[in-house]
């Protein structure tokens, strides 16, 4: 996979390089958020304004995007282990920018669908970004770095929909041009500041046997504790899907919230998550360690989702959001723990495998939670429980907590593999 080399290929990854990774992830999800408010309306415009047909198509688009994530996350992760992080990251960034241009010019629904498929492929570079962070941080600083990456996710989702909504009021295609500009600027910036983080002598000799979803998942079987943590992270992501799948439907149905109320609540979710990931994760993990951070984070999430499911008033849900955000402490901790069971040449495959689990839950979650919500509010339901989706999410997190406690019962806090990555200054 040839790609123009860095202007100074031998330089050590620096703060500028790590900043680029944060900006890249933030821009990826900022671009994703920018098109989110107007994407359904654009699809509806191709369907003659028919809401029912547009709704059906949106489901297909979502499934297609998640499927591409599932297939290509391990492929890009494995390629980064074999060819280096830099070329995979930059090619993905340039590809995402040109993809948004394709969607901005799409003359038909088929072309828009093709653009969505490509978007699912190019945004799969998140696994490589996490591998880059693993290369350039020491084990004691890794959870904090992963927390900053999670904060970049949150900020992108908070700011993006606001920008997209404003631009979309003028023209449904404008948000795509804005997303394309962000992606291409990001790619050009990275071309000049991003050095390679994985030296040739530490690269995998061959990655093709792992460059598939099933191959990346096999990695989790290499160690019993890693396999158990993979189950924990799967339940974590599946519970998280409840927020994206039925939040608007649930809040409008149960609390009579309007679109403004839903938007404000999502803003509170994003800001709270960003604050926890960016400011709290590092000190919290440093003080309590990764194991306690993981289990306490899962406990916070379990309690929070129970409150979501049982809250009789909307203000209780809003008040609970900052508490639920503490759940975000668990994700960086579990990724750091899992990274300790994998050597340098397989970190990309590990992150690709984790992202594949995220994609699988992204495919299953919407179907599960919307069906549960529909059954719970049906006139024929024996028990009227509109909060059932969030009670289910709480149950999943409770199971993940029990599994984590069992898996980590004998695990030492120290790293399980010797690691000497180049630390950021």
C-alpha positions in Angstrom: 0.0 0.0 0.0 2.4 2.8 -1.2 1.8 6.3 0.0 3.9 9.4 0.0 6.2 9.3 3.0 6.3 11.9 5.8 8.5 14.9 5.1 10.6 13.7 8.1 9.8 10.0 8.3 12.2 9.3 11.1 10.8 11.8 13.6 9.3 10.6 16.8 5.5 10.9 17.3 4.9 14.1 19.1 2.2 16.1 20.8 1.3 17.5 17.4 0.8 13.9 16.1 -1.4 13.0 19.1 -3.3 16.3 18.6 -3.9 15.3 15.0 -5.4 11.9 16.1 -7.8 13.8 18.4 -8.7 16.2 15.7 -9.1 13.4 13.1 -11.5 11.5 15.3 -13.3 14.7 16.3 -13.6 15.8 12.6 -14.8 12.3 11.5 -17.7 12.4 14.0 -18.2 16.2 13.5 -18.7 15.4 9.8 -21.0 12.5 10.7 -23.0 14.8 13.1 -23.2 17.6 10.5 -25.2 15.4 8.0 -27.3 13.6 10.7 -30.1 16.2 11.0 -30.6 16.6 7.2 -29.9 13.1 6.0 -33.5 11.8 6.5 -34.9 14.8 4.7 -32.6 14.3 1.8 -33.6 10.7 1.5 -37.3 11.8 1.7 -36.7 14.2 -1.1 -35.7 11.3 -3.3 -38.9 9.4 -2.2 -41.3 12.2 -3.2 -41.8 13.3 0.4 -43.2 10.0 1.5 -42.4 9.6 5.2 -43.2 5.9 5.4 -41.0 5.0 2.4 -38.2 7.3 3.7 -38.3 5.6 7.1 -37.9 2.2 5.5 -34.9 3.4 3.4 -33.3 5.0 6.5 -33.3 1.6 8.1 -31.5 0.1 5.1 -29.0 2.9 5.1 -28.2 2.4 8.8 -27.8 -1.3 8.4 -25.5 -0.8 5.4 -23.3 1.7 7.2 -23.0 -0.6 10.3 -22.2 -3.6 8.0 -19.4 -1.7 6.3 -18.0 -0.8 9.8 -18.1 -4.5 10.8 -16.3 -5.7 7.7 -13.7 -3.0 7.3 -12.7 -2.1 10.8 -10.6 -5.2 11.2 -9.3 -4.9 7.6 -8.0 -1.4 8.2 -6.7 -2.3 11.6 -4.8 -5.4 10.3 -3.4 -3.3 7.3 -2.1 -0.8 9.8 -0.3 -3.5 11.7 1.3 -4.7 8.4 1.9 -1.4 6.5 1.9 1.2 9.3 -0.6 3.5 10.8 0.1 6.7 8.8 -0.9 5.5 5.3 -4.1 3.9 6.5 -5.2 7.0 8.5 -4.4 9.4 5.6 -6.0 7.4 2.9 -9.1 7.1 5.0 -9.2 10.8 5.7 -8.8 11.7 2.0 -11.4 9.0 1.0 -13.9 10.3 3.5 -13.6 13.9 2.1 -14.2 12.7 -1.5 -17.0 10.6 -0.3 -18.9 13.5 1.1 -18.4 15.3 -2.2 -20.0 12.3 -3.9 -23.0 12.5 -1.6 -23.3 16.2 -2.0 -23.6 15.7 -5.8 -25.6 12.4 -5.7 -28.3 12.7 -8.4 -30.3 9.6 -7.1 -30.9 7.5 -4.1 -28.6 4.8 -5.4 -25.7 7.2 -5.6 -26.5 8.4 -2.1 -26.6 4.8 -0.9 -23.2 4.1 -2.5 -21.8 7.2 -0.7 -23.1 5.8 2.6 -21.4 2.5 2.0 -18.1 4.3 1.3 -18.6 6.4 4.5 -19.0 3.2 6.5 -15.6 2.0 5.1 -13.7 5.3 5.6 -14.9 6.0 9.1 -13.6 2.5 10.1 -10.2 4.2 10.6 -11.1 4.7 14.2 -9.5 1.3 15.0 -6.2 2.5 13.5 -6.4 5.8 15.5 -6.7 3.8 18.7 -3.8 1.6 17.7 -1.8 4.8 17.0 -2.5 6.0 20.6 -1.4 2.6 21.9 1.9 2.9 20.0 2.7 6.3 21.4 1.6 6.1 25.0 2.9 4.2 28.0 0.5 1.8 29.8 0.0 4.2 32.7 -1.1 7.0 30.4 -3.1 5.0 28.0 -6.5 5.2 29.7 -6.3 8.9 29.8 -5.4 9.1 26.1 -8.3 6.8 25.3 -10.5 9.1 27.4 -9.5 12.1 25.3 -10.4 10.2 22.1 -13.8 9.5 23.6 -14.1 13.2 24.4 -13.5 14.0 20.7 -16.3 11.6 19.8 -18.7 13.4 22.2 -17.7 16.9 21.0 -18.2 15.9 17.4 -21.7 14.7 18.1 -22.6 17.8 20.1 -21.4 20.4 17.7 -22.1 18.6 14.4 -25.9 18.5 14.5 -26.1 22.2 15.3 -23.9 23.1 12.3 -25.8 20.7 10.0 -29.2 22.0 11.1 -28.2 25.6 10.4 -26.7 24.8 7.0 -29.5 22.5 6.0 -32.0 25.3 6.5 -30.4 26.9 3.4 -29.8 23.8 1.3 -29.9 20.1 2.1 -26.6 19.7 0.2 -24.6 22.3 2.1 -23.8 20.1 5.1 -22.2 17.6 2.9 -19.9 20.2 1.4 -19.0 21.4 4.9 -18.3 17.8 6.0 -16.1 17.3 2.9 -14.1 20.5 3.6 -13.5 19.4 7.2 -12.3 15.9 6.2 -9.9 17.2 3.4 -8.5 19.9 5.6 -7.9 17.3 8.3 -6.2 15.0 5.8 -3.9 17.7 4.5 -3.0 18.7 8.0 -2.1 15.1 8.9 0.0 14.7 5.8 2.4 17.3 7.1 2.4 16.6 10.9 1.7 12.9 11.3 4.7 10.7 11.5 4.6 6.9 11.4 4.1 5.4 14.9 4.9 1.8 14.2 8.5 1.1 13.2 9.0 -1.5 10.4 10.7 -3.9 12.8 7.6 -4.1 15.0 5.1 -4.6 12.1 3.2 -7.8 11.5 4.8 -10.0 8.8 1.4 -10.7 7.3 -2.0 -9.4 8.1 -4.2 -11.0 5.5 -5.2 -13.9 7.7 -6.7 -11.4 10.1 -8.1 -8.9 7.6 -11.6 -10.1 8.0 -14.3 -9.7 10.7 -14.1 -13.3 11.9 -10.3 -13.3 11.9 -10.2 -10.2 14.1 -12.7 -11.8 16.5 -10.5 -14.9 16.8 -7.9 -12.7 18.5 -10.1 -12.5 21.5 -9.7 -16.2 22.1 -5.9 -15.9 22.5 -6.3 -15.3 26.3 -9.2 -16.2 28.6 -9.3 -12.8 30.3 -9.3 -11.1 26.9 -12.2 -13.2 25.8 -14.1 -12.3 29.0 -13.4 -8.6 28.5 -14.6 -8.9 24.9 -18.0 -10.1 26.2 -18.0 -7.1 28.6 -17.3 -4.6 25.9 -20.0 -6.2 23.6 -22.6 -5.8 26.3 -21.4 -2.2 27.0 -21.8 -1.2 23.3 -25.2 -3.0 23.0 -26.5 -1.1 26.1 -25.2 2.1 24.5 -27.4 1.5 21.4 -30.5 2.2 23.5 -29.6 5.9 23.6 -29.4 6.3 19.8 -32.3 3.9 19.0 -35.3 5.1 21.0 -34.3 8.3 22.9 -36.4 10.6 20.8 -39.4 8.2 20.5 -39.3 7.5 24.3 -39.0 11.1 25.5 -41.7 12.4 23.1 -44.1 9.5 24.0 -43.6 9.5 27.8 -42.7 13.1 28.6 -44.3 14.9 25.6 -41.0 16.5 24.7 -40.8 18.5 21.5 -37.9 18.5 19.0 -36.2 21.4 20.9 -36.4 19.5 24.1 -34.9 16.4 22.5 -32.1 18.4 21.0 -31.3 20.0 24.3 -31.2 16.7 26.0 -28.9 15.2 23.4 -26.7 18.3 23.9 -26.5 17.6 27.6 -25.7 14.0 26.9 -22.8 15.0 24.6 -21.4 17.7 26.8 -21.6 15.5 29.9 -19.8 12.7 28.1 -17.1 15.0 26.8 -16.4 16.4 30.2 -16.2 13.0 31.8 -14.0 11.6 29.1 -11.7 14.7 28.7 -11.3 15.8 32.3 -12.3 13.0 34.7 -11.0 9.7 33.2 -7.3 10.4 33.6 -7.4 11.4 37.3 -10.0 8.7 38.1 -8.0 5.9 36.5 -4.8 7.1 38.1 -6.3 7.2 41.6 -8.4 4.0 41.5 -6.8 1.9 38.8 -8.2 0.3 35.6 -10.1 -2.5 37.3 -12.0 -0.4 39.7 -12.6 2.2 37.0 -14.1 -0.4 34.8 -16.4 -1.9 37.4 -17.5 1.4 38.9 -18.2 2.8 35.5 -20.5 -0.1 34.7 -22.2 0.3 38.0 -22.9 4.0 37.3 -24.4 3.1 34.0 -26.6 0.4 35.4 -28.0 2.7 38.0 -28.5 5.5 35.5 -30.4 3.4 33.0 -32.7 2.2 35.7 -33.4 5.8 36.5 -34.1 6.5 32.8 -36.5 3.6 32.6 -38.4 4.4 35.8 -38.4 8.2 35.9 -42.0 9.5 36.0 -41.0 13.1 35.0 -38.8 14.4 32.3 -36.7 16.6 34.6 -35.6 13.5 36.5 -34.2 12.1 33.2 -32.3 15.4 32.6 -30.9 15.4 36.1 -29.8 11.8 35.7 -27.8 12.4 32.5 -24.6 13.8 34.2 -24.6 10.7 36.4 -25.0 8.4 33.5 -22.1 10.1 31.9 -19.8 8.7 34.6 -20.5 5.4 32.8 -18.0 6.6 30.2 -15.1 5.9 32.7 -15.5 2.2 31.9 -14.7 2.4 28.1 -11.1 3.7 28.2 -10.3 1.4 31.2 -11.5 -1.7 29.4 -9.6 -0.8 26.2 -6.4 -0.3 28.2 -6.9 -3.6 30.0 -7.5 -5.4 26.8 -4.4 -3.8 25.2 -2.2 -5.4 27.9 -3.0 -8.9 26.5 -1.8 -8.2 23.0 1.7 -7.5 21.7 2.7 -4.5 19.6 2.3 -6.2 16.2 -1.4 -6.9 17.0 -2.7 -3.7 18.5 -4.3 -2.7 15.3 -6.1 -6.0 15.0 -7.3 -5.7 18.6 -8.7 -2.2 18.0 -10.2 -3.4 14.7 -11.8 -6.3 16.6 -13.3 -4.0 19.2 -14.6 -1.7 16.6 -16.2 -4.8 14.8 -18.0 -5.6 18.1 -19.2 -2.0 18.1 -20.5 -2.4 14.6 -22.2 -5.7 15.3 -24.1 -4.1 18.2 -24.9 -1.1 15.9 -26.6 -3.6 13.6 -28.5 -5.4 16.3 -29.2 -2.6 18.8 -31.7 -0.5 16.8 -33.8 -3.6 15.9 -33.8 -4.9 19.5 -34.7 -1.6 21.2 -37.3 -0.4 18.8 -39.1 -3.7 19.0 -39.0 -3.8 22.8 -40.3 -0.2 22.9 -43.1 -1.1 20.4 -44.1 -4.1 22.4 -44.0 -2.3 25.7 -46.4 0.5 24.6 -48.7 -1.7 22.5 -52.4 -1.6 23.5 -52.3 -5.4 23.8 -49.4 -5.4 26.2 -50.1 -7.0 29.6 -47.9 -4.4 31.3 -47.4 -0.9 30.0 -43.7 -0.2 30.5 -42.5 2.5 28.1 -39.1 2.5 29.9 -38.5 -1.2 29.0 -35.7 -0.4 26.5 -33.6 1.3 29.2 -34.4 -1.3 31.8 -33.1 -3.9 29.3 -30.0 -1.7 28.8 -29.6 -1.7 32.6 -29.9 -5.5 32.8 -27.2 -5.8 30.1 -24.8 -3.5 32.0 -25.5 -5.4 35.2 -24.5 -8.6 33.4 -21.4 -7.0 32.1 -20.5 -5.8 35.6 -20.8 -9.4 37.0 -18.7 -10.8 34.1 -16.0 -8.1 34.6 -15.8 -8.8 38.4 -15.4 -12.5 37.6 -12.8 -12.1 34.8 -10.7 -9.6 36.8 -10.8 -11.3 40.1 -7.2 -12.5 39.9 -5.8 -10.0 37.4 -2.8 -7.9 38.6 -3.0 -4.2 37.9 0.4 -4.3 36.2 0.8 -4.7 32.5 0.7 -8.3 31.3 3.0 -7.8 28.4 6.3 -5.8 28.4 5.7 -2.6 26.6 8.0 0.2 25.6 6.1 2.5 23.2 7.4 5.9 22.5 5.8 8.1 25.1 4.5 11.5 24.1 6.5 14.3 25.6 
